[in-house]
Amino acid sequence: MRPEGVPAAQVALLRRMYEVFSTDEREPFMQRCLAPDVDWPNVLDAVRLHGREAVRAYWARQFAAGHPLVRLEGLRPDSDGEAVVATVRPGMRDASGEQWARETVEHVYRFDADGLVARMDVRAGG
């Protein structure tokens, strides 16, 4: 079922993006979901990243430190009507299994004219 007010193409892209994030499909899918000049948050260092290569390096650093997980729990339009909000539950996989955070966070996506993610922001869960 498609969340009301969110275009079907954006729903499909975001659902697939979260499905592949923690898999080996992450790298090839990045080309089909992120704009070449994507603006992405580096939450580890509290800075912004620009471009697919910077995001690729950031994700590689995250996976070198552990195995991050992100479970999509919902999608909705943002209050400005321009962005899509993904409610997600972060987690980590280690030798003892999957550990999930108690609180959710929101990933706020803006798309370019080609339907690719142009910007992502992170904010506290709502």
C-alpha positions in Angstrom: 0.0 0.0 0.0 1.3 3.4 -1.0 1.5 6.1 1.7 -1.0 8.9 0.9 0.6 11.9 -0.6 3.9 10.3 -1.6 4.5 9.7 -5.3 4.7 6.0 -6.2 8.2 6.3 -7.7 9.6 7.8 -4.6 8.0 5.2 -2.4 9.5 2.4 -4.6 12.9 4.0 -4.6 13.1 4.6 -0.9 11.7 1.1 0.0 14.3 -0.5 -2.2 17.1 1.7 -0.9 16.4 0.6 2.7 16.1 -3.0 1.6 19.6 -3.0 0.0 21.4 -0.7 2.5 22.8 -3.5 4.6 23.6 -5.8 1.7 26.2 -6.1 -1.0 23.7 -4.6 -3.5 24.2 -1.2 -1.8 27.0 -0.1 -4.1 25.4 -0.8 -7.5 22.0 0.6 -6.3 23.6 3.9 -5.2 24.0 4.8 -8.9 20.2 4.4 -9.4 19.0 6.2 -6.3 21.4 9.1 -5.4 21.9 12.1 -7.6 25.5 12.6 -8.8 25.8 15.8 -6.6 23.7 14.4 -3.7 23.9 16.4 -0.4 24.1 13.8 2.5 24.6 14.1 6.2 27.7 12.6 7.9 26.2 12.1 11.3 29.5 10.7 12.7 31.4 13.9 12.1 28.4 16.4 12.0 29.3 17.6 8.5 27.6 17.5 5.1 28.9 15.3 2.3 28.6 16.2 -1.4 28.5 13.7 -4.2 28.1 9.9 -4.6 31.8 9.2 -4.0 31.8 11.0 -0.6 28.7 9.0 0.4 30.3 5.8 -0.8 33.4 6.5 1.3 31.2 7.4 4.3 29.2 4.2 4.1 32.5 2.2 3.7 33.7 3.8 6.9 30.5 2.9 8.7 30.6 -0.7 7.6 34.3 -1.0 8.5 33.4 0.0 12.1 30.4 -2.3 12.4 27.4 -3.5 10.5 24.7 -0.7 10.6 21.1 -1.6 10.0 18.2 0.7 9.2 14.6 -0.6 9.2 12.0 1.5 7.4 8.9 1.9 9.5 6.9 4.4 7.5 6.8 7.1 4.8 4.9 10.3 4.6 5.0 13.7 3.0 6.9 16.4 5.0 4.9 19.4 6.2 6.3 21.5 3.4 4.9 19.2 0.8 8.2 19.0 -1.0 10.1 16.3 0.9 9.4 12.8 1.9 9.9 11.7 5.5 11.1 8.1 6.2 10.6 7.0 9.8 13.4 4.5 10.5 14.7 2.4 13.4 18.5 2.3 13.4 20.4 -0.8 14.6 23.6 -2.8 14.4 24.4 -6.4 13.7 27.2 -8.0 15.7 28.2 -11.5 16.8 25.2 -11.6 19.2 22.7 -10.8 16.5 20.7 -7.7 15.6 20.4 -4.9 18.1 17.7 -2.2 17.4 17.4 1.3 19.0 14.3 2.0 21.1 13.7 5.3 19.4 13.1 6.0 15.7 14.6 8.8 13.7 13.4 10.6 10.6 15.3 10.7 7.3 14.0 13.6 5.2 14.5 13.2 1.5 14.4 15.8 -1.4 14.5 14.6 -5.0 15.9 16.1 -8.2 14.1 16.4 -11.5 15.2 12.9 -12.5 13.6 11.4 -9.4 17.0 10.7 -7.6 17.7 11.6 -4.0 19.2 15.1 -4.1 19.4 15.7 -0.3 18.9 13.8 2.9 18.6 15.2 6.4 18.3 13.4 9.7 16.1 14.6 12.6 14.7 13.2 15.8 11.8 10.9 15.5 8.4 12.4 15.6 
